[in-house]
Amino acid sequence: MKKKIKCSIVGASGYTGGELLRLLLFHPRVEISQITSETYTGKAVSFIHPNLRKITDLKFTSINDLKPSDVLFITLPHYRSQEKFSQLKKMAQVVIDLSQDFRLDPRFVYGLAELHRAEIKTANYIAGAGCNATAVILGLYPFYKNNLIIPEQTVVEAKISSSAAGRQLSLGSHHPERSGAVRSYKPTGHRHVAEICHQLGVKNIHFSATAIEMVRGILMTAHVFLKNPLTDKDIWNLYRETYKHEPFIRIIKQKTGVYRYPEPKLVRGTNYCDIGFEIDKETNRVVVMAAIDNLVKGAAGQVIQAFNLRFGFNETTGLEFPGLHPC
Ligand SMILES: NC(=O)c1ccc[n+]([C@@H]2O[C@H](COP(=O)([O-])OP(=O)(O)OC[C@H]3O[C@@H](n4cnc5c(N)ncnc54)[C@H](OP(=O)(O)O)[C@@H]3O)[C@@H](O)[C@H]2O)c1
């Protein structure tokens, strides 16, 4: 039998930790060593992640009882990761952090395989990209890479689900306040802007975030302005050229039907990023849409893809779920 990689998850009672567990428990080359939670130490994992009933007998341990493993996934809130990093990095050769704390840190490789595949293969420190950042970067990367748009004029609006805020309770996530919301919560100054600019090599991007009635998923809509006119065919070719070998990027643009453009519910639970576009010829504007599941391609799935690359496994291992329809 082939050797399994021993993985532990710090902060496994959270939403991204739970999603890592859901996926890694079915990964043929992974053995879960430990999962930590300070609030639920000693409790069975299914107490917090009921979807995992009868699938695992794992119990949460405290971060203070963590033992060495091959890979440590850290799913702590931002700043908490940074705080504990000097202690945690001794616990595994490969550390994969999902918080924003290391996304601009030169010791870490940014976890998006589509942009950093070669570096990920040899990295011992990997920082998962932000969920909104993932959708924005993957949608717009081909335009920036090929210098096709006016760099400072990109305007992005992201519609974001409630799970993107994690499982920590707040007044804003309380059901009477959150249910039915179409809430503009970060019209400017979103914390993902820095990593988006860094990855796209641009000084600024105009990004606004709106919380909507959805548990999982992000739909980002970007307006980019072309330096020179392009046709539909040009843009198809641009995406095809950039992403032709990418297992998790799908270009969605149909003339008819209900699902003509990317839609978050179709990628729920999957590691896909669906990207679509439409040209406004009058204004030289391209509207780019990208849909992901924030907990999968925007978090756990993305870093499992990176993990697969790092250990030489097929990149799609453990990430084959095709989604649900209808759902
Ligand atoms: N949610 C998303 O869509 C998403 C996407 C990409 C990246 N991220 C990033 O991933 C990280 C985790 O996000 P999440 O949504 O999974 O958050 P979450 O649901 O709030 O979970 C956070 C976890 O951290 C633990 N924790 C909190 N404070 C701690 C402390 N002081 N010491 C030790 N453990 C502590 C909590 O566990 P206990 O209280 O049980 O110990 C919980 O297990 C965040 O940095 C977030 O920004 C989230």
Ligand as a Chemical Component Dictionary entry (heavy atoms), coordinates in Angstrom:
data_LIG
# 
_chem_comp.id                   LIG 
_chem_comp.type                 NON-POLYMER 
_chem_comp.pdbx_formal_charge   0 
_chem_comp.three_letter_code    LIG 
# 
loop_
_chem_comp_atom.comp_id 
_chem_comp_atom.atom_id 
_chem_comp_atom.alt_atom_id 
_chem_comp_atom.type_symbol 
_chem_comp_atom.charge 
_chem_comp_atom.model_Cartn_x 
_chem_comp_atom.model_Cartn_y 
_chem_comp_atom.model_Cartn_z 
_chem_comp_atom.pdbx_ordinal 
LIG N1  N1  N 0  -14.905 31.135 5.500  1  
LIG C1  C1  C 0  -14.352 31.276 4.314  2  
LIG O1  O1  O 0  -15.049 31.287 3.272  3  
LIG C2  C2  C 0  -12.874 31.448 4.177  4  
LIG C3  C3  C 0  -12.299 31.345 2.895  5  
LIG C4  C4  C 0  -10.914 31.503 2.757  6  
LIG C5  C5  C 0  -10.144 31.760 3.881  7  
LIG N2  N2  N 1  -10.733 31.875 5.114  8  
LIG C6  C6  C 0  -9.855  32.144 6.244  9  
LIG O2  O2  O 0  -9.648  30.899 6.917  10 
LIG C7  C7  C 0  -9.546  31.099 8.323  11 
LIG C8  C8  C 0  -10.622 30.271 9.013  12 
LIG O3  O3  O 0  -11.882 30.709 8.548  13 
LIG P1  P1  P 0  -13.240 30.021 8.992  14 
LIG O4  O4  O 0  -14.295 30.613 8.162  15 
LIG O5  O5  O -1 -13.066 28.538 9.018  16 
LIG O6  O6  O 0  -13.360 30.566 10.487 17 
LIG P2  P2  P 0  -14.215 30.001 11.686 18 
LIG O7  O7  O 0  -15.350 29.201 11.169 19 
LIG O8  O8  O 0  -14.514 31.145 12.579 20 
LIG O9  O9  O 0  -13.201 29.020 12.427 21 
LIG C9  C9  C 0  -12.051 29.490 13.077 22 
LIG C10 C10 C 0  -11.414 28.381 13.906 23 
LIG O10 O10 O 0  -10.352 28.947 14.662 24 
LIG C11 C11 C 0  -10.470 28.547 16.030 25 
LIG N3  N3  N 0  -9.996  29.650 16.868 26 
LIG C12 C12 C 0  -10.526 30.877 16.963 27 
LIG N4  N4  N 0  -9.793  31.669 17.788 28 
LIG C13 C13 C 0  -8.775  30.893 18.203 29 
LIG C14 C14 C 0  -7.678  31.109 19.064 30 
LIG N5  N5  N 0  -7.483  32.301 19.653 31 
LIG N6  N6  N 0  -6.815  30.085 19.275 32 
LIG C15 C15 C 0  -7.013  28.881 18.699 33 
LIG N7  N7  N 0  -8.042  28.613 17.883 34 
LIG C16 C16 C 0  -8.915  29.607 17.637 35 
LIG C17 C17 C 0  -11.925 28.229 16.250 36 
LIG O11 O11 O 0  -11.993 27.123 17.090 37 
LIG P3  P3  P 0  -12.322 26.959 18.589 38 
LIG O12 O12 O 0  -13.048 28.167 19.124 39 
LIG O13 O13 O 0  -13.169 25.742 18.582 40 
LIG O14 O14 O 0  -11.003 26.758 19.163 41 
LIG C18 C18 C 0  -12.356 27.720 14.884 42 
LIG O15 O15 O 0  -12.089 26.344 14.795 43 
LIG C19 C19 C 0  -9.718  32.608 8.551  44 
LIG O16 O16 O 0  -8.473  33.200 8.676  45 
LIG C20 C20 C 0  -10.436 33.075 7.298  46 
LIG O17 O17 O 0  -10.173 34.423 6.990  47 
LIG C21 C21 C 0  -12.071 31.712 5.286  48 
# 
loop_
_chem_comp_bond.comp_id 
_chem_comp_bond.atom_id_1 
_chem_comp_bond.atom_id_2 
_chem_comp_bond.value_order 
_chem_comp_bond.pdbx_ordinal 
LIG N1  C1  SING 1  
LIG C1  O1  DOUB 2  
LIG C1  C2  SING 3  
LIG C2  C3  SING 4  
LIG C2  C21 DOUB 5  
LIG C3  C4  DOUB 6  
LIG C4  C5  SING 7  
LIG C5  N2  DOUB 8  
LIG N2  C6  SING 9  
LIG N2  C21 SING 10 
LIG C6  O2  SING 11 
LIG C6  C20 SING 12 
LIG O2  C7  SING 13 
LIG C7  C8  SING 14 
LIG C7  C19 SING 15 
LIG C8  O3  SING 16 
LIG O3  P1  SING 17 
LIG P1  O4  DOUB 18 
LIG P1  O5  SING 19 
LIG P1  O6  SING 20 
LIG O6  P2  SING 21 
LIG P2  O7  DOUB 22 
LIG P2  O8  SING 23 
LIG P2  O9  SING 24 
LIG O9  C9  SING 25 
LIG C9  C10 SING 26 
LIG C10 O10 SING 27 
LIG C10 C18 SING 28 
LIG O10 C11 SING 29 
LIG C11 N3  SING 30 
LIG C11 C17 SING 31 
LIG N3  C12 SING 32 
LIG N3  C16 SING 33 
LIG C12 N4  DOUB 34 
LIG N4  C13 SING 35 
LIG C13 C14 SING 36 
LIG C13 C16 DOUB 37 
LIG C14 N5  SING 38 
LIG C14 N6  DOUB 39 
LIG N6  C15 SING 40 
LIG C15 N7  DOUB 41 
LIG N7  C16 SING 42 
LIG C17 O11 SING 43 
LIG C17 C18 SING 44 
LIG O11 P3  SING 45 
LIG P3  O12 DOUB 46 
LIG P3  O13 SING 47 
LIG P3  O14 SING 48 
LIG C18 O15 SING 49 
LIG C19 O16 SING 50 
LIG C19 C20 SING 51 
LIG C20 O17 SING 52 
# 
